[in-house]
Amino acid sequence: MDTPFSTLIRTASHAQHTEAETSSFMGDLLGGRLGVDAYARYTEQLWFVYRALEEGADALREDPVAGPFIQPELFRTAALEQDLAHLRGPAWREAASPLPATVAYAERVAECARDWPAGYVAHHYTRYLGDLSGGQIIRDRAERTWGFDRKGDGVRFYVFEEIANPAAFKRAYRELLDGVNADDLEKQRIVDECKRAFDFNSAVFRELGGEYPLSA
């Protein structure tokens, strides 16, 4: 491929990315039109997905395709658990429940981690690079809307304390994508899985929107 793979994967998934970003639930959440409970429910769904993403990471450390992407400074599960304890109290696990779309999403991530490392890379990319980029907008809005301390409890998921220079980290990540150990056919399959990952995100947002509809 003449086009760098990091460029190809970004442009090919643009439509799905835009659909996820512009969901009515996320628009209402970022617009301050939903309460903190909706934010907590969204955070809870993220916990199920990241648990699947990170529980599968150890087995992939030596994998020639996925291994270079396994970077502990990205891991988010512990931060999500801190946020949920703050948002829902110390017994938050007892009430935590995944939406059907979240179950499907987490199961697909776990399946890729187990059976298809290149597919795992697609989910890794869509989640973590999104966290480092657009996630910072969510953090800022959450702090201002619900009064969380800046980069404190409630928004720790969005704070990458071990990454001093996010811009440089993202450049290095894109270089990893450009050098991914896969032929052109496998790269196309990764692109397709990336689109699928955004579709999973959109499905979660639709179900969250069903739980938190805005009254007219």
C-alpha positions as semicolon CSV with decimal commas, in nm:
position;residue;x (nm);y (nm);z (nm)
1;M;0,000;0,000;0,000
2;D;0,132;0,342;-0,098
3;T;-0,079;0,524;0,160
4;P;0,051;0,490;0,519
5;F;-0,165;0,240;0,704
6;S;-0,237;0,485;0,986
7;T;-0,383;0,724;0,728
8;L;-0,577;0,449;0,555
9;I;-0,736;0,322;0,876
10;R;-0,833;0,673;0,984
11;T;-0,990;0,775;0,653
12;A;-1,161;0,442;0,587
13;S;-1,340;0,448;0,922
14;H;-1,428;0,817;0,911
15;A;-1,801;0,768;0,850
16;Q;-1,841;0,520;1,136
17;H;-1,628;0,740;1,363
18;T;-1,846;1,041;1,287
19;E;-2,165;0,844;1,354
20;A;-2,035;0,738;1,695
21;E;-1,915;1,089;1,782
22;T;-2,243;1,254;1,684
23;S;-2,481;1,017;1,860
24;S;-2,772;1,187;2,031
25;F;-2,669;1,042;2,369
26;M;-2,315;1,180;2,346
27;G;-2,446;1,513;2,219
28;D;-2,684;1,540;2,512
29;L;-2,416;1,430;2,758
30;L;-2,155;1,676;2,634
31;G;-2,417;1,947;2,603
32;G;-2,490;1,925;2,975
33;R;-2,848;1,813;2,914
34;L;-2,812;1,485;3,107
35;G;-2,742;1,426;3,473
36;V;-2,435;1,273;3,628
37;D;-2,611;0,936;3,649
38;A;-2,601;0,911;3,268
39;Y;-2,229;0,985;3,277
40;A;-2,182;0,716;3,543
41;R;-2,380;0,465;3,337
42;Y;-2,161;0,539;3,034
43;T;-1,847;0,500;3,247
44;E;-1,980;0,166;3,366
45;Q;-2,015;0,043;3,007
46;L;-1,658;0,146;2,936
47;W;-1,541;-0,066;3,228
48;F;-1,683;-0,382;3,073
49;V;-1,517;-0,309;2,740
50;Y;-1,177;-0,217;2,883
51;R;-1,176;-0,515;3,111
52;A;-1,208;-0,735;2,801
53;L;-0,944;-0,534;2,618
54;E;-0,691;-0,548;2,900
55;E;-0,755;-0,898;3,032
56;G;-0,655;-1,022;2,687
57;A;-0,339;-0,811;2,671
58;D;-0,095;-1,027;2,866
59;A;-0,129;-1,323;2,632
60;L;-0,050;-1,098;2,336
61;R;0,272;-0,938;2,460
62;E;0,491;-1,167;2,249
63;D;0,262;-1,174;1,948
64;P;0,435;-1,039;1,634
65;V;0,128;-0,837;1,528
66;A;-0,037;-0,719;1,850
67;G;0,263;-0,736;2,084
68;P;0,412;-0,394;2,000
69;F;0,078;-0,229;2,089
70;I;0,060;-0,371;2,441
71;Q;0,173;-0,069;2,642
72;P;0,076;-0,064;3,011
73;E;0,080;0,317;3,026
74;L;-0,241;0,307;2,822
75;F;-0,432;0,069;3,051
76;R;-0,757;0,219;3,179
77;T;-0,933;-0,044;3,390
78;A;-0,792;0,071;3,724
79;A;-0,876;0,434;3,648
80;L;-1,232;0,337;3,552
81;E;-1,269;0,152;3,881
82;Q;-1,156;0,462;4,072
83;D;-1,407;0,672;3,880
84;L;-1,691;0,428;3,941
85;A;-1,616;0,411;4,313
86;H;-1,641;0,791;4,318
87;L;-1,955;0,803;4,103
88;R;-2,147;0,508;4,245
89;G;-1,989;0,438;4,584
90;P;-1,772;0,150;4,711
91;A;-2,034;-0,114;4,628
92;W;-2,058;-0,013;4,262
93;R;-1,965;-0,360;4,133
94;E;-2,277;-0,513;4,285
95;A;-2,505;-0,297;4,070
96;A;-2,290;-0,278;3,756
97;S;-2,464;-0,424;3,452
98;P;-2,368;-0,422;3,085
99;L;-2,615;-0,324;2,818
100;P;-2,677;-0,588;2,548
101;A;-2,467;-0,385;2,303
102;T;-2,187;-0,368;2,559
103;V;-2,196;-0,745;2,604
104;A;-2,162;-0,793;2,227
105;Y;-1,879;-0,538;2,211
106;A;-1,682;-0,689;2,499
107;E;-1,732;-1,041;2,365
108;R;-1,597;-0,940;2,025
109;V;-1,292;-0,774;2,183
110;A;-1,224;-1,089;2,388
111;E;-1,271;-1,307;2,080
112;C;-1,015;-1,105;1,884
113;A;-0,770;-1,112;2,175
114;R;-0,804;-1,488;2,190
115;D;-0,821;-1,583;1,822
116;W;-0,717;-1,294;1,597
117;P;-0,441;-1,057;1,719
118;A;-0,471;-0,830;1,415
119;G;-0,838;-0,777;1,495
120;Y;-0,740;-0,694;1,851
121;V;-0,519;-0,416;1,710
122;A;-0,826;-0,262;1,545
123;H;-1,008;-0,242;1,879
124;H;-0,694;-0,121;2,055
125;Y;-0,659;0,163;1,805
126;T;-1,021;0,276;1,812
127;R;-1,032;0,286;2,190
128;Y;-0,698;0,420;2,306
129;L;-0,629;0,676;2,035
130;G;-0,982;0,802;2,085
131;D;-0,918;0,834;2,460
132;L;-0,603;1,033;2,399
133;S;-0,780;1,265;2,154
134;G;-1,154;1,324;2,181
135;G;-1,161;1,183;2,533
136;Q;-1,003;1,503;2,656
137;I;-1,308;1,697;2,540
138;I;-1,529;1,467;2,747
139;R;-1,306;1,516;3,051
140;D;-1,323;1,895;3,023
141;R;-1,702;1,895;2,982
142;A;-1,749;1,653;3,269
143;E;-1,536;1,865;3,502
144;R;-1,732;2,178;3,417
145;T;-2,078;2,019;3,408
146;W;-2,064;1,805;3,723
147;G;-1,793;1,978;3,923
148;F;-1,528;1,708;3,928
149;D;-1,181;1,815;4,036
150;R;-0,957;1,878;3,738
151;K;-0,810;1,542;3,637
152;G;-0,944;1,398;3,963
153;D;-1,193;1,137;4,079
154;G;-1,470;1,094;3,825
155;V;-1,254;1,170;3,521
156;R;-0,939;0,966;3,592
157;F;-1,021;0,745;3,293
158;Y;-0,926;1,036;3,068
159;V;-0,601;1,117;3,249
160;F;-0,292;0,936;3,120
161;E;-0,047;1,015;3,396
162;E;0,227;0,798;3,249
163;I;0,217;0,967;2,909
164;A;0,399;1,298;2,941
165;N;0,355;1,404;2,578
166;P;0,030;1,271;2,425
167;A;0,103;1,423;2,083
168;A;0,440;1,246;2,062
169;F;0,284;0,925;2,189
170;K;0,015;0,938;1,919
171;R;0,280;0,995;1,651
172;A;0,472;0,692;1,775
173;Y;0,150;0,489;1,783
174;R;0,075;0,578;1,421
175;E;0,426;0,468;1,329
176;L;0,349;0,133;1,491
177;L;0,038;0,110;1,276
178;D;0,236;0,196;0,964
179;G;0,478;-0,086;1,043
180;V;0,220;-0,343;1,155
181;N;0,328;-0,698;1,075
182;A;0,050;-0,779;0,827
183;D;0,011;-0,811;0,452
184;D;-0,228;-0,596;0,249
185;L;-0,517;-0,840;0,279
186;E;-0,481;-0,858;0,656
187;K;-0,457;-0,479;0,673
188;Q;-0,789;-0,455;0,494
189;R;-0,938;-0,695;0,746
190;I;-0,803;-0,471;1,026
191;V;-0,971;-0,170;0,862
192;D;-1,299;-0,360;0,842
193;E;-1,272;-0,456;1,209
194;C;-1,202;-0,094;1,297
195;K;-1,528;0,002;1,127
196;R;-1,700;-0,273;1,322
197;A;-1,555;-0,137;1,647
198;F;-1,708;0,204;1,580
199;D;-2,038;0,032;1,501
200;F;-2,023;-0,137;1,842
201;N;-1,968;0,203;2,000
202;S;-2,266;0,347;1,815
203;A;-2,485;0,059;1,932
204;V;-2,386;0,124;2,294
205;F;-2,470;0,493;2,252
206;R;-2,809;0,409;2,101
207;E;-2,896;0,188;2,397
208;L;-2,774;0,451;2,643
209;G;-2,992;0,701;2,457
210;G;-3,286;0,469;2,510
211;E;-3,219;0,468;2,883
212;Y;-3,171;0,843;2,903
213;P;-3,408;1,007;2,654
214;L;-3,450;1,379;2,683
215;S;-3,804;1,481;2,766
216;A;-3,949;1,735;2,525
